[in-house]
Amino acid sequence: MKKTVAEIKDRDLVEAVFLVKEKIVAMAKNGKPYLTLKLMDKTGEVDAKIWDNADQVGSLFDKNDFLAVKGKASVYLGKMQLIVSELKRVSEETVVLADFLPETDNDIKAMEAELHALVAGLADQDLARLLRSFFEDPELMAQYRTAPAAKGMHHVYLGGLLEHSLAVARLVDAMVPLYQGLNRDLLVAGALLHDIGKVREMTYLRCFDYSDEGKLLGHITIGVEMLQERIAKLPDFPGELAMLLKHMILSHHGQYEYGSPKRPKTMEATILNYLDDLDSKINGIRTHIRKEPDSPSRWTAYHRLYDRYFFKDKPAVAEGEVGTDLEPSELLAETVTAPVPSSPVSGPEAAPQQRQEQRQEKGQEQRERKNFTNNPFAVLKK
């Protein structure tokens, strides 16, 4: 009966320990409070409901606690959820944290070796000594190889920041030979440092969240500050090179509405913006598709941030079965109507501070969101 999130099927009886990612008190239509939770382990997340004695049960635990849960799984509006019948708070000392947080499938040591090889291969010695000052710092490197790349968009797992940064650097080396006159070393440095501020923007020793510094400043501002701190300790570092690298960090989200204080105004900054966007979207879409390995449909569930469904190349349909595919006319339709989520009505137990934090996180999420029509030259077409 003990199951990981990935193993839960409809009507399963579940008995397992999970990490509480979200805890919200809501109000049913009959005026009775209930608890809606998001529980997680390293294999995924699942929604959970506690219908009875919400006030009493809710006082027993908080977000980021570990819970031993008993309940029954059911599918509601196409989404798996647990109806919890029993729960007990579990001491942190009795669990292995690695069992509850998702992590990269790649070998961390191999990725570190690739990182150091990239730095060693730089011809520009000023950039090489700058990157060494970052990645030969044991404390910084421990954060860089552990941090996720985001809270919800892409590479949302331990080691995600390192994996994403290396992927952008590989894209740099794939395209530099195609275009004359590009500064390969500057692009590699930008690839490895563009998200460096995320080591301080995010907290990741429990559920992934934003730190106070992350909410107030954001990873772009933090990254430029970290860069300036390192450059200040390097004698005779070229001022223009510092300016160009700072500009790449400041502009790598591409547009003001996506959180960039500046739009890309150099060739290298423009390239970094598009390569960063490309890798993040590929990872985000693949992760979304993998969430439904047993779905018979050739279409994913609706992706709220990308505002669309995605067509799956290889649906999980057994031979002789008919999947729940959309009709060809629906595939060709210009718009697809998204399902309206059934959000519970917040009750008086939902504190104003909690609701304010939810609005702040939604705003942060929207600033990070990069539209599929990301085009810095779109204004020229008006």
C-alpha positions as CSV (number, residue, x, y, z in Angstrom):
1,M,0.0,0.0,0.0
2,K,3.0,2.3,0.4
3,K,3.4,4.3,-2.8
4,T,5.4,7.1,-4.4
5,V,3.5,9.8,-6.1
6,A,4.4,8.4,-9.5
7,E,2.9,5.0,-8.6
8,I,-0.5,6.2,-7.5
9,K,-3.4,5.0,-9.6
10,D,-7.1,5.7,-9.5
11,R,-8.8,4.0,-6.5
12,D,-5.5,3.0,-4.9
13,L,-5.3,2.9,-1.1
14,V,-2.2,5.0,-0.2
15,E,-0.1,4.9,2.9
16,A,3.1,6.9,2.6
17,V,5.1,9.8,3.9
18,F,5.0,13.0,1.9
19,L,6.4,16.5,2.1
20,V,3.8,19.3,2.4
21,K,4.4,21.7,-0.4
22,E,1.1,23.7,0.0
23,K,-1.5,24.0,2.7
24,I,-4.6,26.1,2.1
25,V,-7.8,26.4,4.2
26,A,-10.8,26.8,1.9
27,M,-14.6,27.0,2.3
28,A,-17.1,24.6,0.8
29,K,-20.4,25.8,-0.6
30,N,-22.1,24.7,2.5
31,G,-19.9,27.0,4.6
32,K,-17.8,24.1,6.0
33,P,-14.0,24.6,6.0
34,Y,-11.8,22.0,4.4
35,L,-8.0,21.7,3.7
36,T,-6.5,21.4,0.3
37,L,-2.9,20.3,0.2
38,K,-0.2,19.7,-2.4
39,L,2.0,16.7,-1.3
40,M,5.2,15.7,-2.9
41,D,8.1,13.3,-3.0
42,K,11.0,13.1,-5.5
43,T,8.8,11.5,-8.1
44,G,6.2,14.2,-8.3
45,E,3.3,16.1,-6.7
46,V,-0.3,15.2,-5.9
47,D,-3.3,17.2,-4.6
48,A,-5.0,16.1,-1.4
49,K,-8.2,17.0,0.4
50,I,-9.1,16.8,4.1
51,W,-12.9,17.3,4.3
52,D,-13.5,16.8,8.0
53,N,-12.3,18.6,11.1
54,A,-10.2,21.0,9.0
55,D,-9.4,23.4,11.8
56,Q,-8.3,20.7,14.2
57,V,-6.3,18.7,11.7
58,G,-4.7,21.8,10.2
59,S,-3.3,22.8,13.5
60,L,-1.2,19.6,13.6
61,F,1.2,20.5,10.8
62,D,2.5,23.3,8.5
63,K,3.9,23.8,5.0
64,N,7.3,22.0,4.7
65,D,6.4,19.4,7.3
66,F,6.6,15.7,6.6
67,L,3.3,13.8,7.0
68,A,2.5,10.1,7.2
69,V,-0.7,9.9,5.2
70,K,-3.4,7.3,4.7
71,G,-6.0,7.9,2.1
72,K,-7.7,6.8,-1.2
73,A,-6.7,8.1,-4.6
74,S,-9.3,9.2,-7.1
75,V,-9.4,11.1,-10.4
76,Y,-11.3,14.4,-10.3
77,L,-11.6,16.6,-13.4
78,G,-8.9,14.5,-15.0
79,K,-6.4,15.1,-12.2
80,M,-5.3,12.7,-9.5
81,Q,-6.0,13.6,-5.9
82,L,-6.0,11.9,-2.5
83,I,-8.8,11.9,0.0
84,V,-7.0,11.8,3.3
85,S,-8.5,9.7,6.1
86,E,-5.6,9.8,8.6
87,L,-2.3,11.7,8.9
88,K,0.5,12.2,11.4
89,R,3.4,14.6,11.5
90,V,6.7,12.9,11.1
91,S,10.0,14.1,12.6
92,E,12.6,15.3,10.1
93,E,15.2,13.0,11.7
94,T,13.3,9.9,10.6
95,V,13.3,10.7,6.9
96,V,15.9,11.0,4.1
97,L,15.4,14.4,2.5
98,A,16.7,13.1,-0.9
99,D,13.5,11.0,-1.1
100,F,11.3,14.0,-1.2
101,L,13.0,16.5,-3.6
102,P,13.3,15.9,-7.3
103,E,16.8,15.9,-8.7
104,T,18.5,15.9,-12.1
105,D,18.9,12.6,-13.9
106,N,22.4,13.6,-14.9
107,D,25.5,12.8,-13.0
108,I,26.5,15.9,-10.9
109,K,30.2,15.1,-11.0
110,A,30.2,14.7,-14.8
111,M,28.5,18.0,-15.1
112,E,31.0,19.7,-12.8
113,A,33.8,18.2,-14.9
114,E,32.2,19.6,-18.0
115,L,31.8,23.0,-16.4
116,H,35.5,23.2,-15.4
117,A,36.5,22.0,-18.9
118,L,34.5,24.9,-20.4
119,V,36.3,27.4,-18.1
120,A,39.7,25.8,-18.9
121,G,39.0,26.1,-22.6
122,L,38.5,29.9,-22.7
123,A,41.0,31.8,-24.7
124,D,40.1,35.1,-23.0
125,Q,42.1,35.0,-19.8
126,D,40.2,37.8,-18.1
127,L,36.9,35.8,-18.5
128,A,38.7,32.6,-17.4
129,R,40.0,34.1,-14.1
130,L,36.5,35.6,-13.5
131,L,34.8,32.3,-13.9
132,R,37.5,30.5,-11.8
133,S,36.7,33.0,-9.0
134,F,33.1,31.8,-9.1
135,F,33.5,28.1,-9.7
136,E,36.6,27.4,-7.6
137,D,34.8,28.9,-4.6
138,P,33.6,25.7,-2.6
139,E,30.7,27.5,-1.0
140,L,29.4,29.0,-4.2
141,M,29.9,25.8,-6.1
142,A,28.0,23.8,-3.6
143,Q,25.0,26.1,-4.2
144,Y,25.4,26.2,-8.0
145,R,25.4,22.4,-8.4
146,T,22.4,22.0,-6.0
147,A,20.0,24.8,-6.9
148,P,17.0,24.2,-9.2
149,A,16.8,26.6,-12.2
150,A,13.2,27.7,-11.3
151,K,10.3,27.1,-9.0
152,G,7.8,26.1,-11.7
153,M,8.8,26.8,-15.3
154,H,11.8,24.6,-16.1
155,H,14.5,22.4,-14.6
156,V,12.5,22.3,-11.4
157,Y,14.8,19.9,-9.5
158,L,18.0,19.8,-7.6
159,G,20.9,20.2,-10.0
160,G,18.6,22.0,-12.5
161,L,20.6,25.3,-12.5
162,L,23.9,23.6,-13.4
163,E,22.1,21.4,-16.0
164,H,20.4,24.3,-17.6
165,S,23.5,26.5,-17.7
166,L,25.6,23.8,-19.3
167,A,22.8,23.2,-21.9
168,V,22.9,26.8,-22.9
169,A,26.7,26.7,-23.2
170,R,26.4,23.6,-25.4
171,L,23.9,25.5,-27.6
172,V,26.5,28.3,-27.8
173,D,29.1,26.0,-29.1
174,A,26.7,24.5,-31.6
175,M,25.8,27.8,-33.2
176,V,29.0,29.8,-33.0
177,P,30.6,28.0,-36.0
178,L,27.6,29.0,-38.1
179,Y,28.1,32.8,-37.8
180,Q,31.3,34.7,-38.2
181,G,32.4,37.3,-35.7
182,L,30.7,36.1,-32.6
183,N,32.5,36.3,-29.2
184,R,32.4,32.7,-28.2
185,D,34.1,33.2,-24.8
186,L,31.7,36.0,-23.8
187,L,28.8,33.8,-24.8
188,V,30.0,30.9,-22.8
189,A,30.6,33.2,-19.8
190,G,27.1,34.6,-20.2
191,A,25.6,31.0,-20.4
192,L,27.3,30.0,-17.2
193,L,26.5,33.2,-15.2
194,H,23.2,34.4,-16.6
195,D,21.2,32.7,-13.8
196,I,23.9,32.8,-11.1
197,G,21.7,34.9,-8.9
198,K,19.3,32.0,-8.4
199,V,21.6,30.4,-5.8
200,R,20.4,33.2,-3.6
201,E,17.0,33.9,-5.1
202,M,15.6,30.5,-4.2
203,T,15.4,28.3,-1.2
204,Y,15.7,24.6,-1.9
205,L,16.4,22.7,1.3
206,R,12.6,22.0,1.5
207,C,10.0,22.8,-1.0
208,F,11.4,25.1,-3.7
209,D,10.4,28.7,-2.9
210,Y,11.7,32.3,-3.2
211,S,13.9,33.7,-0.5
212,D,13.2,37.2,1.0
213,E,16.1,38.5,-1.2
214,G,14.7,36.7,-4.2
215,K,11.2,38.3,-3.7
216,L,12.6,41.8,-3.1
217,L,15.4,41.9,-5.7
218,G,15.1,38.9,-8.1
219,H,17.9,36.8,-9.6
220,I,18.9,39.3,-12.3
221,T,19.7,42.0,-9.8
222,I,21.3,39.6,-7.5
223,G,23.4,38.1,-10.3
224,V,24.8,41.5,-11.4
225,E,25.7,42.3,-7.7
226,M,27.5,39.0,-7.5
227,L,29.3,39.7,-10.7
228,Q,30.4,43.1,-9.6
229,E,31.7,41.7,-6.2
230,R,33.9,39.2,-8.0
231,I,35.2,41.7,-10.6
232,A,36.1,44.2,-7.9
233,K,38.6,41.7,-6.5
234,L,40.2,41.0,-9.9
235,P,43.0,43.5,-10.7
236,D,42.9,45.3,-14.0
237,F,39.7,43.6,-15.2
238,P,38.6,45.4,-18.5
239,G,35.8,47.8,-17.8
240,E,34.1,47.3,-21.2
241,L,34.2,43.5,-20.8
242,A,32.5,43.9,-17.4
243,M,29.9,46.1,-18.9
244,L,29.1,43.7,-21.7
245,L,28.8,40.7,-19.4
246,K,26.5,42.7,-17.0
247,H,24.4,43.7,-19.9
248,M,23.9,40.0,-20.8
249,I,22.7,39.2,-17.3
250,L,20.4,42.2,-17.2
251,S,18.8,41.5,-20.6
252,H,18.7,37.7,-20.8
253,H,14.9,37.6,-20.3
254,G,14.5,39.6,-23.4
255,Q,11.7,42.0,-22.6
256,Y,10.7,44.4,-19.9
257,E,7.4,42.5,-19.2
258,Y,9.4,39.3,-18.6
259,G,11.5,40.9,-15.9
260,S,14.5,42.2,-17.9
261,P,15.7,45.7,-16.8
262,K,17.2,46.1,-20.2
263,R,16.4,44.6,-23.6
264,P,19.3,42.9,-25.5
265,K,21.4,45.4,-27.4
266,T,24.4,43.4,-28.4
267,M,24.6,40.4,-30.7
268,E,25.8,38.1,-27.8
269,A,23.1,39.3,-25.5
270,T,20.4,38.7,-28.2
271,I,21.8,35.2,-28.8
272,L,21.9,34.4,-25.0
273,N,18.2,35.5,-24.7
274,Y,17.1,33.1,-27.4
275,L,19.2,30.1,-26.3
276,D,18.2,30.5,-22.7
277,D,14.5,30.7,-23.8
278,L,15.0,27.7,-26.1
279,D,16.4,25.3,-23.5
280,S,14.0,26.4,-20.8
281,K,11.0,25.7,-23.1
282,I,12.2,22.3,-24.3
283,N,12.7,21.2,-20.7
284,G,9.4,22.6,-19.6
285,I,7.4,20.9,-22.3
286,R,9.2,17.6,-21.9
287,T,8.6,17.7,-18.1
288,H,4.9,18.4,-18.8
289,I,4.6,15.5,-21.2
290,R,6.3,13.1,-18.7
291,K,3.7,13.8,-16.0
292,E,1.2,11.6,-17.9
293,P,3.0,8.4,-18.8
294,D,-0.2,6.3,-18.7
295,S,-2.5,8.7,-20.4
296,P,-4.2,7.1,-23.5
297,S,-4.6,10.5,-25.1
298,R,-2.3,11.9,-27.8
299,W,-2.7,15.3,-26.0
300,T,-1.3,16.5,-22.7
301,A,-3.4,18.2,-20.0
302,Y,-3.7,21.9,-20.3
303,H,-0.5,23.8,-19.4
304,R,-1.5,26.9,-17.6
305,L,1.7,28.9,-18.0
306,Y,2.2,28.1,-21.6
307,D,-1.6,28.5,-22.2
308,R,-2.0,25.4,-24.4
309,Y,-2.2,21.7,-24.8
310,F,0.7,19.8,-26.3
311,F,0.6,17.0,-28.9
312,K,2.4,13.8,-27.8
313,D,4.4,12.0,-30.5
314,K,4.0,8.6,-28.9
315,P,0.7,8.2,-26.9
316,A,0.4,5.4,-24.3
317,V,-2.4,3.5,-26.1
318,A,-2.4,-0.3,-26.0
319,E,-2.8,-2.1,-29.3
320,G,-6.5,-2.4,-30.3
321,E,-7.5,0.5,-27.9
322,V,-8.9,3.8,-29.0
323,G,-7.3,6.9,-27.5
324,T,-9.1,10.1,-26.6
325,D,-7.6,12.1,-29.4
326,L,-8.9,15.4,-30.5
327,E,-10.4,15.6,-34.0
328,P,-8.1,17.0,-36.8
329,S,-10.4,20.0,-37.0
330,E,-9.6,20.8,-33.4
331,L,-5.8,20.5,-34.1
332,L,-6.2,23.1,-36.8
333,A,-8.3,25.5,-34.8
334,E,-6.7,28.8,-34.1
335,T,-7.6,28.7,-30.4
336,V,-8.2,26.0,-27.8
337,T,-10.5,26.6,-24.9
338,A,-8.7,25.9,-21.6
339,P,-10.5,24.2,-18.8
340,V,-11.6,26.6,-16.0
341,P,-9.8,25.5,-12.8
342,S,-12.1,24.9,-9.8
343,S,-10.5,27.1,-7.3
344,P,-11.9,26.9,-3.7
345,V,-13.3,30.0,-2.1
346,S,-11.0,31.2,0.6
347,G,-12.5,31.2,4.0
348,P,-11.8,33.4,7.0
349,E,-9.1,30.9,8.0
350,A,-7.0,31.9,5.0
351,A,-5.0,34.7,6.5
352,P,-4.5,37.9,4.6
353,Q,-0.8,37.5,4.7
354,Q,-1.1,34.0,3.0
355,R,-3.3,35.5,0.3
356,Q,-0.8,38.4,-0.2
357,E,2.1,35.9,-0.5
358,Q,0.1,33.9,-3.1
359,R,-0.4,37.1,-5.2
360,Q,3.3,38.0,-4.9
361,E,4.3,34.5,-6.1
362,K,1.8,34.7,-9.0
363,G,3.4,38.0,-10.0
364,Q,6.9,36.5,-9.8
365,E,5.7,33.6,-11.9
366,Q,4.2,35.8,-14.5
367,R,7.4,37.9,-14.7
368,E,9.4,34.7,-15.3
369,R,7.0,33.4,-18.0
370,K,8.4,33.7,-21.5
371,N,5.8,33.7,-24.2
372,F,6.2,31.5,-27.2
373,T,6.0,34.6,-29.3
374,N,9.0,36.1,-27.6
375,N,10.3,38.5,-30.3
376,P,12.3,41.6,-29.4
377,F,11.6,43.0,-32.9
378,A,7.8,42.6,-32.8
379,V,7.3,46.3,-32.4
380,L,8.8,46.9,-35.9
381,K,5.9,44.9,-37.4
382,K,3.2,47.2,-36.1
